[in-house]
Amino acid sequence: YQHAGSNILFRVIALHQMGRLLEEKGDFEKGCDYYDRAAKEPGHPAGWFSLYEKARCLKKVGNPKSKEVYEKLLLDKTVPADFKERIEEEWISAQLPKS
C-alpha cells in the first residue's frame, strides 16, 4: 500500500488483498476495516465494490451491519444493474435466520 504512491488502483488492490488475507486468517473485523478503507479511497472508480466486499465479510460472521451495507448498495446508482441482482440475493439471505 505504501509503495503504491498516488496510483489509486494499486492502493485499492493492496487494501483488498489485506482484507482478503485477514479474512483467511479468521480476523474478519480487521478484514472489513480494510475493505472500508478501500471504499473510502479518494478517486476509487468502483467504491461500491469495496463496500460489497465489506458487507460480504460482515455477513460471514453474522454481523447485522451487513444488511445496512447491502441496503446502501441497493440504493447506489453507480452499481451496475446486473450486480444489483447479486446484492439483492445477498441481502435476502442476510435477512434469514441462521439454521
Secondary structure by P-SEA (a helix, b strand, c coil): cccccccaaaaaaaaaaaaaaaaaacaaaaaaaaaaaaaaccccccaaaaaaaaaaaaaaacccaaaaaaaaaaacccccaaaaaaaaaaaaaaacccc
